[in-house]
Amino acid sequence: MKKILLVMLLAMSATSHAQLSAFINGKAIKEGASVSKNDLASLQVGFKNPKKVTIISGVSVLYVQLLDANKKNIQTFYLQKDGYVAIDDFFKSNTPTKKFKVFGEDGFLGDGNTLDWTLSSAVGQETQKTIQVKVGLYVAEETGYRQYGQRVNLLEPMTFNVPIWDAKNVTMPFLELAIDKTNIAGDMDTKQNGMLGREGTEIGYQLSEKGKIWYTAFALNSDKYPGLNAKEVADDFIHAGTYYANYNQMNDKRPFKDYDIGKYTLPWDHINNLLDSKNRLSKLSYRVNKAVKNSNLMNMFETVTINGMKGYAFKTNTDEREHINATDWTPKGNFVIYILEHPTNPKLTLIISSSVKNNGNTLEETDALLQTFINSIKK
């Protein structure tokens, strides 16, 4: 009886000391702890006394998973061993004090973006104000070619929390400013038109009001576009908008006598879907507004000062047609754009714009939405 009791106590003791561990800046953290996002890059993990199972062929995975408030996967980083020999060696070579680096060079593999990108993309996402980090260890037996059976957890996963952003002070690094998002509904997603580091890639933010009114915020830099400022951006926009509002009537080689439309290559289609021959800004159509053809297009703007920032505003209803050669246009929605001087960096020009493709939105609600965003900018 004493021997049986001793065996049971030893088994219970071994189980109680079986665990996954996480370390921030070299120090162990407890289950459910709160960790600064600035320290998360230092994360190391370890384990001891895992459940013993025998697998002839399969995988073993030590992983770190980032989850949103709904426990939905955002990003996973993992250390995977394939096959009996590698799995056996992995567990035999482990020690209770061994720590595995998770992020960066010599860290775990990832299933997508880097940690920095994941954290910056989380800003403005309502379900990612706080991210839960889950550390786990499992094995799965191979049941066919690249097919695996159910995962078997070798240890109870551990979790801790990382606060990411506060609605009162949301940093927007691609605009070089911060906003108070308290009165701005919905998620704020990053929006880019190419790979990071590629010449011509612009990164901004996309938001929507209940999935009905889509709008974006971008900052264009005069280092990339020499001579660019709010007036130059406005001039380029109004000529590009006029060109596409009168697409079938334009001379491709020289559509405007007094303006070189190729002066800049600003990504209007990426910013607000402007460069689409099946949609038009009605106020710029020669057929709708005959005075446009012989007027100074810059006079189509309102000069504005909003939240202390000077610039230009343009507002119009929009039309659409079925194809590029169709002559019948039907009402679509409304469009608003603000082009403003940056509050702190004179090299940057802010563009806050709704999408030309918005359907059924009113001018008043669209303008109010953009003004709410602009007035939320902290200076």
Buried (B, 14 or more C-beta within 10 A) or exposed (E): EEEEEEEEEEEEEEEEEBBBBBBBEEEEBEEEBEBEBEEBBBBBBBBBBBBEEEBEEBBBBBBBBBBBEEEEEBBBBBBBBEBEEEBBEBBEEBEEEEBBBBBEEEBBEBEEBBBEBBBBBBBBBBBBBBBBBBBBBBBBBBEEEEEBEEEBEBBEBBBBBBEBBEBEEBBBEBBBBBBBBEEBEBEBBBBBBEEEEEEEBBBBBBBBBEEBBBBBBBBBBBEEBEEBBBBBBBBBBBBBBBBBBBBEEBEEEEBEEEBEBEBBEBBBBBBBBBBBBBBBBBBBBBBBBEEBEEEEBBEBBEEBEBBEBEBBBBBBBBBBBEEEEEEEBEEBBBBBBBBBBBBEBEBBBBBBBBBBBBBEBEBEBBBBBBBEBBEBBEE
